[in-house]
């Protein structure tokens, strides 16, 4: 469910949309006429399609407003959406990745909702990282579709075989327990981190940076990742030592993508891992994983002298176009749609959030959903309970590197982290390289 935004230049952003006029056909002509008669034009990616269609049917019955729904595969979605936006197609609401937020706002493709109390009231029910992930330059641009965070997972059977009664609470304990497991010959590499240079890498290393009490960027937007006391250096050094010194993390981690890491954890090859929370169902599903029933979640371990239980969170959200907001009738319908899908339905229930969790396994930003009886049953079945997950969600933080130049910067960041993993650069030097690129791009944007 992750992606990296494209380079920040508006000219580059639009370039991918040029030459693809066929994509504009879906929301033109007759559909525009239908929209004027009471239709919400909604575009999303091809995920949870059955659940979305079911919610659309419920929305249409409850409001008598029709929905024109289109979806595209994730790999093509951003191009399809940008093409439509450039062509002024009559989109009212679309799914948006938090990674795209600054670019889309700067391009004038998203409308803020700060003056829409009907939507802003849901912030009181949401985990803070979710709300913050929809804010850019002090304004909020949507309601969450779903929100997730990186979780620390462990294999109960491996710990029991090693005589370990409780999961680690610090990364120092992760090393100690891993060495104990390794010395007993239970598994070769007890720790799993998926460190391939793909779109997930920034998620994993950000989670580890937060756990070590660091940040990549401060509140003013300055790069601090190279700061030895408050940046990513301690996290980077931990990874390097886990590979080269302690040998509890495989050197092959630099080639392990998120999916392959998931499979390895599910097959019982590792005792500890950082994994997106929504993967817990697959890990404990006997039809998908041989280690099913043995994977549990603990709070993110604290790292170093300034360690915290913080982790990285991310969201996908419903965003409204400026054209829809500017038209009174379209705005009213779009707001009703966003509330029904991203907030409570006309019955006062977070029905879409519950549906996405119980059917697809996607966690919600809406905290009241955790009190639902069916949701409790879901977490009991697939995670052994949802208390730790809810607690961790409250400790999640948004990516501090989200900016218009994020997509361009993250390429350098990935190379820097890979250099650390491969022993080609010391953590301090690698983080200085990433920080220098951030500063260069930030200055160029101004």
Secondary structure, 3 states (H helix, E strand, C coil): CCCCCCCCCHHHHHHCCCCCHHHHHHHCCHHHHHHHCCEEEEEEECCCHHHHHHHHHHHHHHHCCEEEEEEECHHHHHHHHHHHHHCCCCCCEEEEEHHHHHHHHHCCCCECCCCCHHHHHHHHHECHHHHHCCEECCEECCEEEEEEEEEEEEEHHHHHHCCCCCCCCEHHHHHHHHHHHHHCCCCCCCEECCCCCCCCHHHHHHHHHHHCCCCCECCCCCECCCCCCCCCHHHHHHHHHHHHCCCCECHHHHHCCHHHHHHHHHCCCCCEEEEEHHHHHHHCCCCCCCCCCCEEEECCCECCCCCCCCEEEEEEEEEECHHHHHCHHHHHHHHHHHHHHHCCCCCCCCHHHHHHHHHHCCCCCEHHHHHCHHHHHHHHHHHCCCHHHHHHHHCEECCCCCCCCHHHHHHHHHHHHHHHHCCCCCHHHHHHHHHHHHHHHHHHHC
